[in-house]
Amino acid sequence: MTQSYTTELTIDQYQVLSTLLPVETATRRPRTVNMISIVQRILYVLLIYIAMILCYLGLLEHSILSVFPKNIL
């Protein structure tokens, strides 16, 4: 069971981003991972990183970090 986050992509948003990903070809090994989950995890980490930088610079209140799980901060 996967945890649901507010940063999750919709199918339409993923389809736009998937055009930027390398395509699966016959000469490569087949993918064994779900690419949408990989993209969502990358975007989640980027969001946290940006929020932490903005808090450090004083451009964002520290209370916004309370929406993220404690084990990642």
C-alpha distances in whole Angstrom, upper triangle without the diagonal:
4,7,9,13,16,17,15,17,18,19,23,22,21,23,26,24,24,28,28,26,28,28,27,30,31,33,30,27,24,21,18,16,14,17,16,13,16,18,16,15,19,20,18,20,23,23,22,25,27,27,28,31,32,32,34,36,36,35,32,32,30,29,26,25,23,21,19,17,20,19,19,23
4,6,9,13,14,11,14,16,17,20,19,18,21,23,21,21,25,25,23,25,26,25,29,30,32,28,26,23,20,17,14,13,15,13,10,13,15,12,12,15,16,14,16,19,19,19,22,24,23,24,27,28,28,30,33,33,32,29,29,27,26,23,21,21,18,16,14,17,16,16,20
4,7,10,11,10,13,15,17,20,19,18,22,23,22,22,26,26,24,27,27,27,31,33,34,31,29,26,23,20,17,15,17,14,11,14,15,12,11,15,15,12,15,18,17,16,19,21,20,22,25,25,25,28,30,30,29,26,25,24,22,20,18,17,14,12,11,15,14,14,17
4,7,9,7,11,12,15,17,16,16,19,21,20,21,24,24,23,26,27,27,31,33,35,32,30,27,23,22,18,16,16,13,11,14,14,11,11,15,14,11,14,17,15,15,19,20,19,21,24,24,24,27,29,29,27,24,24,23,21,18,17,16,13,12,12,16,16,16,18
4,5,6,9,12,15,17,15,15,19,20,18,20,23,23,22,25,27,27,31,34,35,32,30,28,24,23,19,17,17,14,12,14,13,9,10,13,11,8,12,14,12,12,16,17,15,18,20,20,21,23,25,25,23,20,21,19,18,15,14,14,10,9,10,14,15,14,16
4,6,9,11,14,16,14,15,18,19,18,20,23,23,23,26,27,29,32,35,37,34,32,30,26,25,22,19,18,15,14,16,14,10,12,14,11,9,13,14,11,12,16,16,14,17,20,19,19,22,24,23,21,18,19,18,17,13,13,13,10,10,12,16,17,16,17
4,6,9,13,14,11,12,16,16,14,17,20,19,19,23,24,26,29,32,34,31,30,27,24,23,20,17,16,12,11,13,11,7,9,10,8,6,10,10,8,10,13,13,13,16,18,18,19,21,23,23,21,18,19,19,18,14,14,15,11,11,13,17,17,15,17
4,7,10,12,10,10,13,14,13,15,18,18,18,21,22,23,27,30,31,28,27,25,21,21,17,14,13,9,9,11,9,6,9,11,9,8,12,13,11,13,16,17,17,19,21,21,22,25,26,27,24,22,23,22,21,18,18,18,14,14,15,19,19,17,19
4,6,8,6,6,10,10,10,11,15,15,15,19,19,21,25,28,29,27,26,23,20,20,17,13,12,8,9,11,9,7,10,11,9,10,14,14,13,16,18,18,18,21,23,23,24,27,28,28,26,24,25,25,24,21,20,21,18,17,19,22,23,20,22
4,5,5,6,9,10,11,12,15,16,17,20,20,21,25,28,30,28,27,24,21,21,18,14,13,10,11,14,12,10,14,15,13,14,17,17,16,19,22,21,22,25,26,26,28,30,31,31,29,26,28,28,27,23,23,24,20,20,22,25,26,24,26
4,5,5,6,9,10,10,13,15,15,18,17,19,22,25,27,25,25,22,19,19,17,13,12,9,11,14,12,11,15,16,15,16,20,20,19,22,24,24,25,28,29,29,31,33,34,34,32,30,31,31,30,27,27,28,24,23,25,28,28,26,29
4,5,5,7,9,10,12,14,15,18,18,20,23,26,28,26,26,24,21,22,20,16,14,11,14,16,13,13,17,18,16,18,21,20,20,23,25,24,25,28,29,29,31,33,34,34,31,29,31,32,31,27,28,29,25,25,27,30,30,28,30
4,5,5,6,9,11,12,13,17,17,19,23,26,28,26,26,23,21,22,19,15,13,10,13,14,11,11,14,14,12,14,17,17,16,20,21,20,21,25,25,25,27,30,30,31,28,26,28,29,28,24,25,26,23,22,24,28,28,25,27
4,5,5,6,9,10,10,14,14,16,20,23,24,22,22,20,17,18,15,12,9,7,10,11,8,9,13,13,11,14,17,16,16,20,21,21,22,25,26,26,28,30,31,32,29,28,30,30,29,26,26,27,23,22,24,27,27,25,27
4,5,5,7,9,10,13,13,15,18,21,23,22,22,19,17,19,17,13,11,9,13,14,11,13,16,16,15,18,20,19,20,23,24,24,26,28,29,29,32,34,34,35,32,31,33,33,33,29,29,31,27,26,28,31,31,28,30
4,6,6,8,10,13,14,16,19,23,25,23,24,22,19,21,19,16,13,12,15,15,12,13,17,16,14,17,20,18,19,22,23,22,24,27,27,27,30,32,32,33,30,29,32,32,32,28,28,30,27,26,28,31,31,28,30
4,5,6,7,11,12,15,18,22,23,21,22,20,17,19,17,14,11,9,13,12,9,11,14,12,11,15,17,15,16,20,20,20,22,25,25,25,28,30,30,31,28,27,30,30,31,27,27,28,25,24,26,29,28,25,27
4,5,5,8,9,11,15,18,20,18,18,16,14,16,14,12,9,8,12,11,9,12,14,14,13,17,18,18,19,22,23,23,25,27,28,28,31,32,33,34,32,31,33,33,33,30,29,31,28,26,28,31,30,27,29
4,6,8,8,12,14,18,19,18,19,18,16,19,17,15,12,12,16,15,12,15,18,16,16,20,21,20,21,25,25,24,27,29,29,30,33,34,34,36,33,32,35,35,36,32,32,34,31,29,31,34,33,30,32
4,7,9,12,15,19,19,18,19,18,16,19,17,16,12,13,15,14,11,14,16,14,14,18,19,17,19,22,22,22,25,27,26,27,30,31,31,33,31,31,33,34,34,31,30,32,29,28,29,32,31,28,30
4,6,9,12,16,16,14,15,14,13,15,14,13,9,11,13,11,10,13,15,13,14,17,18,17,20,22,22,23,25,27,27,28,31,32,33,35,32,32,34,34,35,31,30,32,29,27,29,31,30,27,29
4,7,9,13,13,11,13,12,11,14,14,14,11,13,16,13,13,16,18,16,17,21,21,20,23,25,25,26,29,30,30,32,34,35,35,38,36,35,38,37,38,35,33,35,33,30,31,34,32,29,31
4,6,10,11,10,11,10,10,14,14,13,11,13,16,15,14,18,19,18,20,23,24,23,26,28,28,29,31,33,33,35,37,38,39,41,39,38,40,40,40,37,36,38,35,33,33,36,34,32,34
4,7,9,7,8,7,7,11,12,12,11,14,16,15,16,19,20,20,21,24,25,25,27,30,30,31,33,35,35,37,39,40,41,43,41,40,42,42,42,39,37,39,36,34,34,36,35,32,35
4,5,6,8,8,10,13,15,16,15,18,20,19,19,23,24,23,25,28,28,28,31,33,33,34,37,38,38,40,43,43,44,46,44,44,46,45,46,42,41,42,40,37,38,40,38,36,38
4,6,7,8,11,14,17,18,17,21,23,21,22,26,27,26,28,31,31,32,34,36,36,37,40,41,42,44,46,47,47,50,48,47,49,48,49,45,44,45,42,40,40,42,40,38,41
4,7,9,12,15,17,19,19,22,24,22,23,27,27,26,29,31,31,32,34,36,36,37,40,41,41,43,46,46,47,49,48,47,49,48,49,46,44,46,43,40,40,43,40,38,41
4,6,9,12,14,16,15,19,20,19,20,23,24,23,25,28,28,28,31,33,33,34,37,38,38,40,42,43,44,46,45,44,46,45,46,42,41,42,40,37,37,39,36,34,37
4,6,9,12,14,14,18,19,17,19,22,22,22,25,27,27,28,31,32,32,34,36,37,38,40,42,42,44,46,45,44,45,44,45,42,40,41,38,36,35,37,35,33,36
4,6,9,11,12,15,17,16,18,20,21,21,24,25,26,27,30,31,31,33,35,36,37,39,41,42,43,45,44,42,44,43,43,40,38,39,37,34,33,36,33,31,35
4,6,8,8,12,13,12,14,17,17,17,20,22,22,24,26,27,28,30,32,33,34,36,38,38,40,42,40,39,41,39,39,36,34,35,33,30,30,32,30,28,31
4,7,9,12,12,11,14,16,16,17,20,21,22,24,26,27,28,30,32,32,34,36,37,38,40,42,40,39,40,39,38,35,33,34,31,29,28,30,28,26,30
4,6,9,8,8,11,13,13,14,17,18,18,20,22,23,24,26,28,29,30,32,34,35,37,38,37,35,36,35,35,32,30,30,28,25,24,27,25,23,26
4,6,6,7,9,10,11,13,15,16,17,19,20,22,23,25,26,28,29,31,32,34,35,37,35,33,35,33,33,30,28,29,26,23,23,26,24,23,26
4,5,5,6,9,10,11,12,14,16,17,18,20,21,23,24,26,27,29,30,32,33,35,33,31,33,32,32,29,27,28,25,23,23,26,24,22,25
4,5,5,6,9,10,11,12,14,15,16,18,20,21,22,24,26,27,29,30,32,33,31,29,30,30,29,26,25,26,23,21,21,24,23,21,24
4,5,5,6,9,10,10,12,14,15,17,18,20,21,23,24,26,27,29,30,32,30,28,29,28,27,24,23,23,20,18,18,21,20,18,21
4,5,5,6,9,10,11,12,14,16,17,19,20,21,23,25,26,27,29,30,29,27,29,28,28,24,23,24,21,19,19,21,20,17,20
4,5,5,6,9,10,11,12,14,15,16,18,20,21,23,24,26,27,29,27,25,27,26,26,23,22,23,20,18,19,22,21,18,20
4,5,5,6,9,10,10,12,14,15,16,18,20,21,23,24,26,27,25,23,25,24,23,20,19,20,17,15,16,19,18,16,18
4,5,5,6,9,10,11,12,14,15,17,19,20,21,23,25,26,24,22,24,22,22,19,17,19,16,13,14,17,15,13,15
4,5,5,6,9,10,11,12,14,16,17,18,20,21,23,24,23,22,23,22,23,20,18,20,18,15,16,18,17,14,16
4,5,5,6,9,10,10,12,14,15,16,18,20,21,22,21,19,21,20,21,17,16,18,16,14,15,18,18,14,16
4,5,5,6,9,10,11,12,14,15,17,18,20,21,20,18,19,18,18,15,13,15,12,10,12,14,14,11,13
4,5,5,6,9,10,11,12,14,15,17,18,20,19,17,19,17,18,15,13,15,14,11,12,14,13,9,11
4,5,5,6,9,10,11,12,14,15,17,18,17,16,18,17,18,15,14,16,15,13,15,16,16,12,13
4,5,5,6,9,10,11,12,14,15,16,15,13,15,14,15,12,11,14,12,10,13,15,16,12,12
4,5,5,6,9,10,10,12,14,15,14,12,13,12,13,10,8,11,10,8,10,12,12,9,8
4,5,5,6,9,10,11,12,14,14,13,14,13,15,13,11,14,14,11,13,14,14,10,10
4,5,5,6,9,10,11,12,11,10,13,13,15,12,11,15,14,13,15,16,17,14,12
4,5,5,6,9,10,10,9,7,9,9,11,8,7,11,11,10,13,14,16,13,11
4,5,5,6,9,10,10,9,10,8,11,9,8,11,12,11,13,13,14,11,9
4,5,5,6,9,9,9,11,11,14,12,11,15,16,14,17,17,18,15,12
4,5,5,6,5,5,8,9,12,10,11,14,15,15,18,18,19,17,14
4,5,5,6,5,6,6,9,9,8,12,13,13,16,16,18,15,12
4,5,8,8,9,8,12,12,11,15,17,16,18,17,19,16,13
4,6,8,10,11,14,14,14,17,19,19,21,21,22,20,16
4,6,7,8,12,12,13,16,18,18,21,20,22,20,17
4,7,9,12,11,13,16,17,18,21,21,23,21,18
4,6,8,7,9,12,13,14,18,18,20,18,16
4,5,6,8,10,12,14,17,16,19,18,15
4,5,6,8,10,11,14,13,16,15,12
4,5,6,8,10,13,13,16,15,13
4,5,6,8,11,12,15,14,12
4,5,6,9,9,12,10,8
4,5,7,8,11,11,10
4,7,9,12,11,11
4,6,9,8,8
4,6,6,7
4,6,6
4,6
4
